[in-house]
Amino acid sequence: MKAIARDIFERLRNGETINPNDPQIHELREASYAAKELLLQMNNSSDAEKIRMILSQITKTQIDKNTTVFTPLYINYGKHLSIGKNVFINFDCTFLTLGGITIEDNVLIAPKVSLLSEGHPVAINQRHSLVPGHIHIKKNAWIGANATILPGVTIGENSIVAAGAVVSKNVPDNTIVGGIPAKFIKTINDN
């Protein structure tokens, strides 16, 4: 029999809905304020190495020296965020990471992109619960300016999300999607 995860962050990472009356709910706010303290330092720096160093502290992973982050970047937790090599993250992005976000190598993220790995139920009596959904952005993907990726979505390898799109469903490899909600536009040929 599989042991049940007791830590609220592990339970979120495993996809468990968290009720607002959960005895560990206060830990979410505490972790968010701790991340915010580091973000204040990071977002006030113009030194690329210092930005990567602080982001490494926030994510508890090593950020590759070829990854570029233009601040400000807003993150509510960070430890469920994995960023690959040679990633470019432009200004003014928001990453809600409690459900987990994986960004593979060579990904381009334009300004004002929102990666939201958590949301809330539709039912009114459950609305204050937190529903996580891991976001996975595969290698060589390009997320256009002001796009929003919703919980549980995978963006396929080499794919493009057009500027302003709201993506609520998985995007296959080598595909361009756009619109609200995002829909298939065309397949990318390697020509």
C-alpha positions in Angstrom: 0.0 0.0 0.0 1.4 3.4 -1.0 2.1 5.8 1.9 0.0 9.0 1.8 2.0 12.2 1.4 1.6 14.3 4.5 3.5 17.5 3.5 1.1 20.0 1.9 3.6 20.9 -0.8 4.2 17.2 -1.7 0.4 16.6 -1.8 0.0 19.6 -4.2 2.8 18.3 -6.4 1.1 14.9 -6.4 -2.1 16.6 -7.7 -4.2 16.5 -4.5 -6.9 19.2 -4.1 -6.2 21.2 -0.9 -9.2 22.3 1.2 -9.1 25.7 2.7 -9.5 24.1 6.2 -6.4 21.9 5.7 -4.3 22.1 8.9 -1.2 22.9 6.9 -2.8 25.7 4.8 -0.8 28.4 6.6 2.4 26.9 5.3 1.4 28.0 1.8 1.3 31.6 2.8 4.6 31.4 4.8 6.4 29.8 1.8 5.0 32.5 -0.5 6.2 35.3 1.7 9.7 33.6 1.9 9.8 33.4 -1.9 8.7 37.0 -2.1 11.6 38.1 0.1 14.0 36.5 -2.4 12.1 37.9 -5.4 12.5 41.4 -4.1 16.2 41.0 -4.2 16.2 39.3 -7.6 13.8 41.7 -9.2 15.9 44.7 -8.0 19.1 43.3 -9.6 20.4 43.9 -13.1 23.2 41.4 -12.7 22.5 38.2 -14.7 24.6 36.0 -12.5 23.0 37.3 -9.3 19.5 36.8 -10.8 20.4 33.2 -11.6 21.8 32.7 -8.1 18.7 34.0 -6.4 16.4 32.0 -8.7 18.4 28.9 -7.8 17.7 29.6 -4.1 14.0 30.0 -4.9 13.7 26.8 -6.9 16.3 24.8 -4.9 17.9 23.8 -8.2 20.9 25.0 -10.2 19.9 27.5 -12.9 22.0 27.0 -16.0 24.5 29.7 -16.9 23.0 30.0 -20.4 19.5 30.6 -19.0 18.5 34.3 -19.1 15.8 35.8 -16.9 14.7 39.4 -17.4 13.2 40.7 -14.3 10.7 41.3 -12.9 9.6 37.7 -12.5 6.8 36.8 -10.0 6.7 33.3 -8.4 4.4 32.3 -5.5 6.5 29.3 -4.3 9.3 28.2 -6.6 10.4 24.8 -5.3 8.2 23.0 -7.8 9.7 24.9 -10.7 12.3 23.2 -12.9 14.1 25.3 -15.6 16.2 23.6 -18.2 19.3 24.9 -20.1 19.4 27.8 -22.5 16.0 29.1 -21.5 14.9 32.7 -22.1 12.3 34.2 -19.8 11.4 37.8 -20.7 10.1 40.6 -18.5 7.0 40.6 -16.3 6.1 36.9 -16.2 4.0 35.2 -13.5 4.6 31.6 -12.4 2.2 30.0 -9.9 4.2 26.8 -9.1 2.5 24.9 -6.4 1.2 22.3 -8.9 4.6 22.1 -10.5 6.1 23.6 -13.7 8.7 22.0 -15.9 10.4 24.1 -18.5 12.7 22.0 -20.7 15.8 23.2 -22.6 15.8 25.9 -25.3 12.4 27.3 -24.4 11.5 30.9 -25.1 9.0 32.7 -22.9 7.9 36.2 -24.0 6.9 39.1 -21.8 3.8 38.9 -19.5 3.4 35.1 -19.8 1.4 33.5 -17.0 2.1 29.8 -16.1 -0.6 28.9 -13.6 -0.2 25.4 -12.2 -3.0 25.9 -9.7 -6.7 26.9 -9.8 -10.0 26.5 -8.0 -13.0 24.2 -8.4 -16.1 25.5 -10.2 -18.5 24.5 -7.5 -19.3 27.5 -5.3 -19.1 25.5 -2.0 -15.6 24.3 -2.9 -14.3 27.4 -4.6 -11.7 28.2 -2.0 -10.0 24.9 -2.4 -6.7 24.8 -4.4 -6.6 22.4 -7.4 -3.1 21.8 -8.7 -2.1 20.7 -12.3 1.5 20.2 -13.4 2.5 22.4 -16.5 5.1 20.9 -18.8 6.7 23.0 -21.5 8.8 20.7 -23.7 12.1 21.7 -25.4 12.3 24.3 -28.1 8.8 25.6 -27.4 8.0 29.3 -27.7 5.3 30.9 -25.6 4.2 34.2 -27.1 3.7 37.5 -25.2 0.8 37.7 -22.7 -0.1 34.0 -23.2 -1.7 32.1 -20.3 -1.0 28.4 -19.7 -3.6 26.8 -17.4 -3.1 24.0 -14.9 -2.4 20.5 -16.2 -1.3 21.6 -19.7 1.6 20.2 -21.7 3.1 22.3 -24.5 4.7 20.0 -27.1 8.2 20.0 -28.3 9.0 22.8 -30.9 5.4 24.1 -30.5 4.4 27.8 -30.5 1.7 29.4 -28.4 0.6 32.7 -30.1 0.6 36.0 -28.2 -2.4 36.4 -26.0 -3.6 32.8 -26.2 -5.2 31.1 -23.3 -4.2 27.4 -23.3 -6.4 25.0 -21.5 -5.6 21.8 -23.4 -2.4 20.0 -24.3 -0.6 21.2 -27.4 1.0 18.5 -29.6 4.6 18.6 -30.7 5.4 20.8 -33.7 2.1 22.8 -33.6 1.1 26.4 -33.5 -2.0 27.3 -31.4 -3.6 30.6 -30.7 -6.8 32.3 -29.5 -9.1 32.1 -26.5 -9.4 29.3 -25.9 -6.3 28.3 -27.8 -7.0 26.3 -31.0 -4.9 24.6 -33.6 -3.6 27.0 -36.2 -1.0 24.9 -38.1 1.7 22.3 -38.0 5.3 23.4 -38.0 7.3 22.0 -40.9 11.1 22.0 -40.6 11.6 23.8 -43.9 
